[in-house]
Amino acid sequence: MPEFDWRSPESYKSLQDAEIIDIAGECLRRNVDYRRSYEAMLANSPDGEVTPEFRRRWGICFRS
């Protein structure tokens, strides 16, 4: 598998048909502060669930 090159349009072909929620999730996944916050939240969550406070902080909501 070739190394990902963020400057190459070829690296983003899979995102051509992506929905905005997919792109937003990818941006969060790459955010170092988000990843640290997520790990800390999981470490302190007795049931391993994402807390409402975490969702509010990072603007995460789920459609029902």
PyMOL CGO cylinders between C-alpha atoms (Angstrom):
from pymol import cmd
from pymol.cgo import CYLINDER

trace = [
    CYLINDER, 0.00, 0.00, 0.00, 1.51, 3.36, -0.98, 0.3, 1, 1, 1, 1, 1, 1,
    CYLINDER, 1.51, 3.36, -0.98, 2.12, 5.99, 1.66, 0.3, 1, 1, 1, 1, 1, 1,
    CYLINDER, 2.12, 5.99, 1.66, -0.63, 8.59, 2.03, 0.3, 1, 1, 1, 1, 1, 1,
    CYLINDER, -0.63, 8.59, 2.03, 0.28, 11.92, 0.44, 0.3, 1, 1, 1, 1, 1, 1,
    CYLINDER, 0.28, 11.92, 0.44, -2.04, 14.70, 1.62, 0.3, 1, 1, 1, 1, 1, 1,
    CYLINDER, -2.04, 14.70, 1.62, -1.01, 16.85, -1.35, 0.3, 1, 1, 1, 1, 1, 1,
    CYLINDER, -1.01, 16.85, -1.35, -2.05, 14.29, -3.93, 0.3, 1, 1, 1, 1, 1, 1,
    CYLINDER, -2.05, 14.29, -3.93, -5.61, 14.41, -5.31, 0.3, 1, 1, 1, 1, 1, 1,
    CYLINDER, -5.61, 14.41, -5.31, -5.39, 10.64, -5.73, 0.3, 1, 1, 1, 1, 1, 1,
    CYLINDER, -5.39, 10.64, -5.73, -5.24, 10.26, -1.94, 0.3, 1, 1, 1, 1, 1, 1,
    CYLINDER, -5.24, 10.26, -1.94, -8.67, 11.84, -1.61, 0.3, 1, 1, 1, 1, 1, 1,
    CYLINDER, -8.67, 11.84, -1.61, -10.58, 9.93, -4.30, 0.3, 1, 1, 1, 1, 1, 1,
    CYLINDER, -10.58, 9.93, -4.30, -12.43, 7.96, -1.62, 0.3, 1, 1, 1, 1, 1, 1,
    CYLINDER, -12.43, 7.96, -1.62, -13.86, 11.22, -0.25, 0.3, 1, 1, 1, 1, 1, 1,
    CYLINDER, -13.86, 11.22, -0.25, -15.42, 12.38, -3.51, 0.3, 1, 1, 1, 1, 1, 1,
    CYLINDER, -15.42, 12.38, -3.51, -18.79, 10.91, -2.57, 0.3, 1, 1, 1, 1, 1, 1,
    CYLINDER, -18.79, 10.91, -2.57, -18.42, 11.25, 1.19, 0.3, 1, 1, 1, 1, 1, 1,
    CYLINDER, -18.42, 11.25, 1.19, -21.11, 12.96, 3.22, 0.3, 1, 1, 1, 1, 1, 1,
    CYLINDER, -21.11, 12.96, 3.22, -20.22, 15.93, 5.41, 0.3, 1, 1, 1, 1, 1, 1,
    CYLINDER, -20.22, 15.93, 5.41, -20.57, 13.80, 8.56, 0.3, 1, 1, 1, 1, 1, 1,
    CYLINDER, -20.57, 13.80, 8.56, -17.86, 11.46, 7.24, 0.3, 1, 1, 1, 1, 1, 1,
    CYLINDER, -17.86, 11.46, 7.24, -15.51, 14.35, 6.55, 0.3, 1, 1, 1, 1, 1, 1,
    CYLINDER, -15.51, 14.35, 6.55, -16.20, 15.89, 9.98, 0.3, 1, 1, 1, 1, 1, 1,
    CYLINDER, -16.20, 15.89, 9.98, -15.48, 12.54, 11.64, 0.3, 1, 1, 1, 1, 1, 1,
    CYLINDER, -15.48, 12.54, 11.64, -12.21, 12.22, 9.75, 0.3, 1, 1, 1, 1, 1, 1,
    CYLINDER, -12.21, 12.22, 9.75, -11.16, 15.71, 10.86, 0.3, 1, 1, 1, 1, 1, 1,
    CYLINDER, -11.16, 15.71, 10.86, -11.91, 14.86, 14.48, 0.3, 1, 1, 1, 1, 1, 1,
    CYLINDER, -11.91, 14.86, 14.48, -10.07, 11.56, 14.22, 0.3, 1, 1, 1, 1, 1, 1,
    CYLINDER, -10.07, 11.56, 14.22, -6.94, 13.42, 13.11, 0.3, 1, 1, 1, 1, 1, 1,
    CYLINDER, -6.94, 13.42, 13.11, -7.20, 16.03, 15.89, 0.3, 1, 1, 1, 1, 1, 1,
    CYLINDER, -7.20, 16.03, 15.89, -4.62, 15.27, 18.61, 0.3, 1, 1, 1, 1, 1, 1,
    CYLINDER, -4.62, 15.27, 18.61, -6.60, 17.10, 21.31, 0.3, 1, 1, 1, 1, 1, 1,
    CYLINDER, -6.60, 17.10, 21.31, -9.74, 15.16, 20.43, 0.3, 1, 1, 1, 1, 1, 1,
    CYLINDER, -9.74, 15.16, 20.43, -7.89, 11.84, 20.59, 0.3, 1, 1, 1, 1, 1, 1,
    CYLINDER, -7.89, 11.84, 20.59, -6.43, 12.70, 24.01, 0.3, 1, 1, 1, 1, 1, 1,
    CYLINDER, -6.43, 12.70, 24.01, -9.81, 13.83, 25.28, 0.3, 1, 1, 1, 1, 1, 1,
    CYLINDER, -9.81, 13.83, 25.28, -11.45, 10.66, 23.95, 0.3, 1, 1, 1, 1, 1, 1,
    CYLINDER, -11.45, 10.66, 23.95, -8.88, 8.39, 25.63, 0.3, 1, 1, 1, 1, 1, 1,
    CYLINDER, -8.88, 8.39, 25.63, -9.24, 10.27, 28.92, 0.3, 1, 1, 1, 1, 1, 1,
    CYLINDER, -9.24, 10.27, 28.92, -13.04, 10.11, 28.73, 0.3, 1, 1, 1, 1, 1, 1,
    CYLINDER, -13.04, 10.11, 28.73, -12.97, 6.35, 28.09, 0.3, 1, 1, 1, 1, 1, 1,
    CYLINDER, -12.97, 6.35, 28.09, -10.52, 5.80, 30.95, 0.3, 1, 1, 1, 1, 1, 1,
    CYLINDER, -10.52, 5.80, 30.95, -12.92, 7.59, 33.31, 0.3, 1, 1, 1, 1, 1, 1,
    CYLINDER, -12.92, 7.59, 33.31, -16.16, 6.16, 31.97, 0.3, 1, 1, 1, 1, 1, 1,
    CYLINDER, -16.16, 6.16, 31.97, -17.22, 3.16, 34.07, 0.3, 1, 1, 1, 1, 1, 1,
    CYLINDER, -17.22, 3.16, 34.07, -19.34, 1.67, 31.28, 0.3, 1, 1, 1, 1, 1, 1,
    CYLINDER, -19.34, 1.67, 31.28, -17.06, 2.66, 28.38, 0.3, 1, 1, 1, 1, 1, 1,
    CYLINDER, -17.06, 2.66, 28.38, -19.79, 4.81, 26.84, 0.3, 1, 1, 1, 1, 1, 1,
    CYLINDER, -19.79, 4.81, 26.84, -19.29, 8.25, 25.31, 0.3, 1, 1, 1, 1, 1, 1,
    CYLINDER, -19.29, 8.25, 25.31, -20.51, 10.77, 27.88, 0.3, 1, 1, 1, 1, 1, 1,
    CYLINDER, -20.51, 10.77, 27.88, -22.92, 13.64, 27.19, 0.3, 1, 1, 1, 1, 1, 1,
    CYLINDER, -22.92, 13.64, 27.19, -20.24, 16.09, 28.37, 0.3, 1, 1, 1, 1, 1, 1,
    CYLINDER, -20.24, 16.09, 28.37, -17.80, 14.74, 25.79, 0.3, 1, 1, 1, 1, 1, 1,
    CYLINDER, -17.80, 14.74, 25.79, -20.41, 15.00, 23.05, 0.3, 1, 1, 1, 1, 1, 1,
    CYLINDER, -20.41, 15.00, 23.05, -21.17, 18.61, 23.97, 0.3, 1, 1, 1, 1, 1, 1,
    CYLINDER, -21.17, 18.61, 23.97, -17.51, 19.58, 24.15, 0.3, 1, 1, 1, 1, 1, 1,
    CYLINDER, -17.51, 19.58, 24.15, -16.74, 18.21, 20.68, 0.3, 1, 1, 1, 1, 1, 1,
    CYLINDER, -16.74, 18.21, 20.68, -20.10, 18.98, 19.06, 0.3, 1, 1, 1, 1, 1, 1,
    CYLINDER, -20.10, 18.98, 19.06, -20.91, 15.33, 18.46, 0.3, 1, 1, 1, 1, 1, 1,
    CYLINDER, -20.91, 15.33, 18.46, -24.52, 14.36, 17.98, 0.3, 1, 1, 1, 1, 1, 1,
    CYLINDER, -24.52, 14.36, 17.98, -26.22, 11.37, 16.47, 0.3, 1, 1, 1, 1, 1, 1,
    CYLINDER, -26.22, 11.37, 16.47, -29.33, 11.34, 14.36, 0.3, 1, 1, 1, 1, 1, 1,
    CYLINDER, -29.33, 11.34, 14.36, -32.11, 9.20, 15.71, 0.3, 1, 1, 1, 1, 1, 1,
]
cmd.load_cgo(trace, "trace")
